[in-house]
């Protein structure tokens, strides 16, 4: 149960990092800065955010399965 809290907290911080990366990308686009790395910056937190989000999404279904088997 403790690991679920850690994954939830990591997911929250990753979502904050992703939001900041998207804001930085929007600011760079409005300033017409041609830097590809700024556009790719959002992918760094997005990939682990996807993994933790899928885990948190599946968590209630996995809990039901283990309760039904007992």
C-alpha positions as MATLAB code, in Angstrom:
seq = 'XXXXXXXXXXXXXXXXXXXXXXXXXXXXXXXXXXXXXXXXXXXXXXXXXXXXXXXXXXXXXXXXXXXXXX';
ca = [
       0.000    0.000    0.000;
       2.902    2.341    0.707;
       4.247    2.002   -2.851;
       0.916    3.224   -4.255;
       1.330    6.464   -2.317;
       4.844    6.909   -3.712;
       3.698    6.308   -7.276;
       0.816    8.753   -6.812;
       3.219   11.401   -5.469;
       5.672   10.812   -8.335;
       2.783   11.114  -10.788;
       1.812   14.479   -9.278;
       5.337   15.857   -9.548;
       5.719   14.569  -13.089;
       2.482   16.280  -14.077;
       3.838   19.536  -12.657;
       7.079   19.129  -14.632;
       5.109   18.345  -17.791;
       2.936   21.431  -17.308;
       6.004   23.631  -16.878;
       7.597   22.142  -20.004;
       4.456   22.852  -22.029;
       4.345   26.432  -20.727;
       8.022   26.867  -21.670;
       7.224   25.553  -25.135;
       4.327   27.998  -25.550;
       6.487   30.901  -24.380;
       9.237   29.899  -26.828;
       6.722   29.727  -29.666;
       5.305   33.167  -28.890;
       8.830   34.599  -28.780;
       9.531   32.825  -32.093;
      12.586   31.018  -30.733;
      13.644   28.223  -33.078;
      14.902   25.612  -30.629;
      13.840   22.031  -31.235;
      15.006   20.907  -27.799;
      12.378   23.127  -26.147;
       9.672   21.332  -28.097;
      11.071   17.948  -27.112;
      11.442   18.990  -23.491;
       7.844   17.989  -22.734;
       8.530   14.371  -23.699;
      10.973   13.859  -20.820;
       8.307   13.840  -18.056;
       5.560   12.619  -20.394;
       6.872    9.058  -20.791;
       7.090    8.227  -17.042;
       3.852   10.178  -16.549;
       2.168    7.802  -18.975;
       3.560    4.757  -17.158;
       2.486    5.932  -13.706;
      -0.887    7.051  -15.021;
      -1.586    3.672  -16.576;
      -0.596    1.963  -13.330;
      -2.885    4.209  -11.285;
      -5.692    3.660  -13.783;
      -5.378   -0.125  -13.565;
      -4.983   -0.207   -9.776;
      -8.711   -0.449   -8.881;
      -9.240   -3.234  -11.417;
      -6.256   -5.189  -10.117;
      -7.583   -4.832   -6.564;
     -10.975   -6.225   -7.545;
      -9.381   -9.220   -9.196;
      -7.340  -10.127   -6.125;
     -10.421   -9.724   -3.870;
     -12.499  -11.990   -6.120;
      -9.858  -14.731   -6.028;
      -9.662  -14.813   -2.217;
];
